[in-house]
């Protein structure tokens, strides 16, 4: 029988940004004349640019044909993008070869994964308030770590 990873039970019941949204809504219901300037996460406010849509469509079309199908990208990130970045830096007198550039899948997974390089007995400072991925990843990688101090 499959069992759930017990570390999931240690995570907060609510995602921080959902909690902020809930509290903001309740505050505005009690204080309807107050204007709140929200600086947190949010939805986009404008449609994607036509060039982005064209790029997405062309990318999907390439995946539909055997001669243009690419499969997974390069493990260090798209080689064409890495070369373009190297060329961009070269024009600015910075010598950086394309094999020195890594294209990741985003800051959020990287922020979570970086904590895995520290040993469980390391002392790491985390701000409060904190972006949830920093604290949640600490709990995931080190479920038996000491409680955080306020």
Steps between C-alpha positions, in 0.01 A plus 500: 500500500629845410569739787527876493835662571460618860695818426201634305304507826756744641440764233269794576134439422473817296723651235622840622359695206158339535499601866599857414220516242244369750606749769504789252147419386375484860672830583344673198154371593541662842666812358342567159639853466860392536706466183767229513802503277579132443865418441470122515444241235222549257358422166619659179318812391572501128477237226818342369680694228440378143868402468465269801187339356674454164798340673277260692309403185822445303645294786195274508505461121864387517402228746243368250757401234771236524764712323454797739414309819750576777396296804667602824726803493869508576572410862681830561226699327437571133839526327377773264389714796828440683695602187283809453568601861871442454495720188299769683760513778789498251362821344530651847863387544413208728660170405253228590486182295169327439610196704532727805130590480223292654134559418283376785129427514440798727583677823242321712634145446856631523423672830361176637778282363786719622424406861570136420873571476521588870540224757211450745712632789570832325357817648320702236329835559159548339320834507151551636290568300641257251418381151332163573728288281803578719341379821303214344807361326692508828224291657501264203875439490547506878177384665673444835670838513453717811201732513555845358546786744273804486 
